Amino acid sequence: MESEYLKPDWRTAEKRAIRDGLAEGLVKIGGEERVVVLSGDLAGSMRIGKFEEAYPERFFEMGVAEQNMVGVAGGMASEGLIPWIVSYAVFSPGRNWEQIRVSVAISHLNVKIIGGHGGVATGKNGPTHQATEDLVLMRVLPGMTVLVPADATQCEAAIVAANQHEGPVYIRTVRPETPDFTKKQEFEIGKALVYREGKDLTICASGIQVWDALMVAETMAKKGKECEVINVASVKPIDRVTIEKSARKTGKVVTIEDHQVEGGMGSAVAEMLAENCPVPVKRIGINNEFGESGEWREGYQQVGLDQASLVKKIRTWL
C-alpha cells in the first residue's frame, strides 16, 4: 500500500515549531511510567513544560549542568528507566560529548538525547547557539541512532519511535516556526521517504530543508529538470535501499542540510553511495564557516541555504 508520506500537504501547510512536536511527543509517551525527562534549564525554550505539567513527579530540572545531566541519565537508564535529556545542541552534545560517549554509548544505555536549536536557523541567538556540528559528533558514536525530523508532526512520531527503540538515540530539533507538512504516520527508524518522484536528479534533504527541497524541485521542474526529493530523517541508520534505488535512476545526487558539509547527513549519503553506487554527489550545507546573529532567513542567505541560492548552486553543478 502506498505510504501517505509520498503525498505530503506541503504547499498549503501551516507553520509550527518542531519543538512543539517535541513537547507533544513527550507527553504522548509519558503514559509509560519508565519515561523521565531531564531539563538543562531550558524547559520554557524547548517547550517541554507540558511534560512537567502532566507528569511533575517524572520531570527533573538539572540546571546548567549538561555533563552531570548525562551521568544522572545513565544511572537512571541502568535501573530500567527511559531518560530523555533536553538541551540546546551546542550544549548537548556540544558540551557533554565525552559523558555521552563514556556514560551512555559505551554501555549502550537506553538514553534519549534531544538537541535543540540546530543549525543557522537558530537565528538571532548567534553562532554560540547555532549548532552546526552536532550530527557529526553523534553519528560517529558506535550504536547511536541519529534522527532529524522535517517538521513538528514528524518530530512527534520520531519521539514515539525513539522511545520504543532499545538503545541511545539523538534527535535534532530547530527553533523557528516552519511549514508542518508531513502527515501523521508511524516513524520508522532507518527509513527514508520519497516525497516527490523525478528522473533527472535526486535531492536528499533532512530537517526543515526537506520543505525547501520540495520548493526547489518545483522551480527546477519549470526549467526542465525533474527532481526526486527524499526526506532523510533517519541519518543513522541510513536507508541504503531507498537512496541507492533513486541514485541509480537519476545518476546524480544533491544533499541539502543546515549543518557543516563535513560529517553530516550529506557525508553519510556520500559515504554510502561511494561504497555501493558511485554517482556524482554535490553536498550543500555550511561550508567551513559559522553563522551570524540575525533573522534566520537572512542567515540562510549568508551561508547559501535560501531557496534562490540552492537553485543556483544546483543548476551550476548540473
N, C-alpha and C positions, 0 to 999 in steps of 0.2 A: 504494500500500500504506500502511495506517495506521501512523503512527510509534509506536514503543514509548514515546516520551516522553509520549504522550497518556494513559498509564496508569502513572504513577509509583507506586512502593510507599511512599507517604508515611505511611500510618497505622502501619505496622509497622517503619519504618526504624530501623536502629541509628545511633548518633551517632558522627561522626568530624569532625575539624577540617579545614576546607577547605585549610589549609596542608599537610596530609598528602597531599591530592590534588596540590598543587603539587609536592611532593617526588617523588611517583610519576611525574608528568608529565615533569619534567625528566630523571629517569633514563631514561624511555622514549625521549625524543628524543635522549638523549646518545649513542646509537649513530651519529648523524651527526657526523662529525668537525669540522664547521664550528661546532658548538654550543659556546659557552663560557659560564660562569656567573661573575658578579662579585658579591661579597657586601659589603654595607656594615656589616660587623662584627656581623651578626645571623644567622649560619648556623644556630646552635642554635635560636633562637627561631622562625625561619622554616622550620625542618626541612629545609634544603637540604644538610645534611651528608651525606645519602645520595648526592647527586651527587658531592660531593667524594670520598667513599669509592670510588665506581665509576669516576670519571674525574679523578683528582687533578691530572693534567697540564693539565686544562682548567678548573680551578677557581681563581679569583683572589680572595684576601681583600684588599679595598681599604681596610679600616679605616673610621673615622668621617670619611669624606671623600666625601660623596654627589655634590658638584659635580664633583670630579675623576673619580669613577667614570663619570659620563656622558661626559666628554671621552674617557676611555680607550675606552669602549664605542663611541663614534662613530668613533674611529680604527680599531678592530677591524672594525667593520662596513664601513668604506670599503675595507678589504683583503679583504673577502669572507667574514668570519666572521659568525656569528649570535650576538651577545652578549645575554645575559639579565642584567639588573641587578636585584638583590633587596634591598629595604629596607622599612622601615615607610613607609606612605603620607604621614605627616606630614613625613618627611624627603625622600622621593622619590615624588611630585613636589613636596612642600611646600617643601623647601629648595633644590632644584636645578632649579626650573621654567625659569629663564632658559637654563640649559645644555641642557635638553631641547629648548627652542624653537630655540635657535641651532645647537646641535651635532648635533641629530637631526632635528627636524621640518622645518626649512627645506630640508635636503638630502634629506629623505625616506629616511633611512638605516634599515637593517633591524635596529633595536634593539628589544628586548622589555623592558618595564618591569613589574616586579611591585611593587605597593604593598600591603603587609601591614597588619594591624590597622586595617582600615577601620571607621569608624563608632563609635557609642557602645557597640557590642558589645565593644569593646576592654576595657571594664570598669575594673578596679582601677588600671590604668596612668594613668587620669585624662585630662582634656581635652588635656593637652600631647601625648598619644599617640593620641588618638581622632580619626582623620582623618574629618571630616565635610564637607570642601570639595574633595576630590581629583577627583571626577568632573567638576565644572565646570571645574577647571583643565585637565584633559586633553581633554575633548570640544571645547573651544574651539580647540584647535590644529589647523590645516589638515592633513589627511592622517592624523590619529591615529585608530586604532581603539581603542575602549574596551569592555572586556568585564567583566561582573560575574557570575561563576558562582554557582549556587544552593547547591552543596554540593561535597564532595570529589570525587565521581565526575565531575561536570560540569567541575570545575576541571581535572582531568587531561585530559579531552577538549579543553578550551579551550587548554591548553598545546600540544597536538599541532597544533590548527588554527592557532594563532598562529605556530608555528614554520614552517608551510607557507605562511603569508601573507607576501607581499613588502611590507615597509614597517613603520613603527613601530606597536607595539601596547602598550596599557596594560591590565593585568589586576589587578583589586582582589580581595584576599582578606581574611578576617576571622579573629579569634583563637579564639573558643570552639568546643567540640565541639557540633555541631548535627546534626539528622537528615540522614542521607545517603540520600536517597530517589529520586534520578533513576536511570535505567537507563543502562548503558554504551551509548553510541551516538556516532557521529561528530558533532562540534560544527560547526555551520555559522554562520560569521560573517555577521551581517546577518539572522539568522532568529530570530523569537520563537516560542515553543512554547505551544500551548493545552493546559493540563493538566486543565481542568475546563470543561465547557460549561454555559452559562446564558443566560437571555433577559432578565433584569431589570437587570443591571449588569455592566460589565467591570471587573475588578481587574487592573491591570498591576503586577507586582512584580519586584524584582531582588534578587540575593543571598539571604541567609537569610530575607528577608521573603517569598519565594515559598512556603515551607512554612507560614509564619504566615498567608499569604493563603488557602491551602487550608483551614486550620483555621477561619479567619473565614468562609469560604464555607459550611462545614458549619453553623456557628452561624446564619448568615443564612438558610440553607435551612429551618431549623426555624421561622423567623419568616416564612416565605412568600416569601422573595426568593432567586431562583436566580442565582448569580453565576458569570460566566465568568472563569476565572483564567488569566492569561498570564504566562509566565516571560520577561521581557525581559532576558535575559543579555547580549545584544548591544545596548548603549546607543548606540554609534556604530560602524557604520551601524545605524540603527534599522529595524525591519521595518514599513514603512508598510502593506503589503498586509494582513498578519495583524491588526494592531491596528485599522486602519480598518474592516476587514470586521466585526470584533467590535463596534466602536463604532456602526456603522450598525445592527447587530442590536439592541443593548441601549439605545442612545441616551444612555447615561451612563457615565462612566469615572472610576475612582478609581485613583490610583497610590500605592504604598507603598514606601518605601526608608529606609535608615539613612544619610541624607545631608541636608545643608541643603536645604530646599524649593527655594531659588533655585538653578537651574542644573544640577540632577541629572537622573536618569532621568525624573522626573515632568515636568520642564521640557521635556525632549526629546519626550516624548509629547504634551504640551500644544501645543508649537510646531507639531509635525507635523499634529495634528488641526485646529488653528486655520486652517491653510492648505488642508487637504484635506477635512476632515469636521467642521465645527464642532458640537460637542456639549458639554454641561456637563462640566467636569473638576474633580475635587477632588484636590489633591495633599496627601498625608500624608507627613511626614518630620520633620526637625529644624527647628523654627520660630524662626530667628534667635536661637539660644542655643547654649551649649556644654554638653556632658555633665558629669557629676561622677564622681569616683572612687568605685567601689563594685562590688558584684556586678552583672554586666551586665544581668540581667533586671530588677533594681531600677532600673538606669539607663533601661531601656526604659519603666518605669512613670513615671519622672520626665519623659521627653520625649514620652510618649503613644504609644509604639510597641508596648506589650504588647497581647496579643490582645483583652482586655476594652476597652481604650481604642480600639482600631481599630474594633471593632464599634459602640461608642457613637458615634464620630465619623461612621462611615458612615451609621448609622441617622438621626442628627441631620441630616446633609446631605440624605439622601433625603426 
